[in-house]
Amino acid sequence: QVELVESGGGLVQPGGSLRLSCKASGFTFTWYEMSWYRQAPGKERELVASITSGERNTNYADSVKGRFTISRDNAKNTVTLQMNSLKPEDTAVYYCNARLAQTRYWGQGTQVTVSS
């Protein structure tokens, strides 16, 4: 069965860093565009970053450009989000997403809290 398992969330002080990982299984990882979304309390889920498979083209939300980096390892079926210079407004549940045309898979989410 399809699984997306996120890890790496936690509590960090403003200005700190976290590295989120997502391990995929149950589908052909190299066919799928991979993304990270986040959802803060009372807000809609929003796209944070995405990466295509072949050329590894990336796309970032304006709010995270220059601070976050998405990458993927097709040999290990993993996608990673390196988050630097974290701000309190980055606090949210972060979700891994796989997309191919109309097919989407979601992970269970991992909590990131930025607070002093």
N, C-alpha and C positions, 0 to 999 in steps of 0.2 A: 504494500500500500504506500501511497504518497506520504512522505514526511518531510517537514521543514522544521528543524530544531535549532532555535536560537540560544546563544549563550553569551556571557560577557557583560551583562547589565549590572547595575549596582548604584551605590551612592558615591558621588565624587564632589569635591569642592569646585566652585567656580574657577575657571582657568585650567582645570585638570583635563585628563584624557581618559578615554575608555576605548576598548576595541571589541566590537560585536562580531560574532561569527554565526553563520547559518550553515548547517550541514543538511544537504538534500539527499533524498533517496526515493526510489519508487517510480522515477520517471527519467527520461533522457535529458540530463542536465544541460548538455551542450546545445540543445534546441531552444532553450528558454532564455528570455531576457530576465535578469534578476534585479530586484529592487529592494530598498528599505523604505518603509513607511513609518510614520509615528502618529500617535493619537494622545493628545493631552486631555485632562479632565474637562468636560464641557465643550470640547472642540471636535471638529471633524477630522477623520484620518487624512493625513497629507503625505504626498510623496517627498521623501528626503533625497534619495539618490537612486539612479538606475545604471545598469551596465549591460551592454549587449554581449553576445557570446563570441562571435568570430573576431570582429575588429575591436572588441572591448571599448566601444564608444560609451562615454559616460555623460550623465546629465544630473545636475544638482539643483535643489531648491536655492533660491537667492539667499535665503537666511543662513545657509550652511556653506556656501561657496568660500573656498579658501581655508576652511576649518576641518571639513570632513572629506575623507577619501574612500571611495568604494573600489573594491577589487574582487577578482574571482580566480579560483584555481579549478579549471575544468578537470584536471586529473584527480582531484580530491573531492569534487562535487561540493565545493564550499564557496561562499561569498562572505566578504568581510567589510565592515564599516569601521574605519579608523576615525575617531572623533577627538579633535584637539580643541583647545581654548573653549571648553564647554561653558555655557551660560545657563542661568536658572531657567530661561525660556526654552531650553532644550529638554527639560524634564517632560517625559512622556513614556508611554509603552511603545517600544519599537518592534515592528513586525517585518519579517522576511517575506518576500513575495516572488513567485515565479509566474511568468506570463508567456503564453504562446497563443497568438490570435485571441480567441474568446475564452480560452482556458486559463484559469488562475488558481494557484495554490497559495495558501497562507500558513505561516507558522503560528505558534500559540502566543508569541510576544515575549519580550523581556523588558523589565522596568529599568529605566534610567532616571535617576534623580540627581539633580545638580543643586546643591545647597551647602551653605556654610554652617 
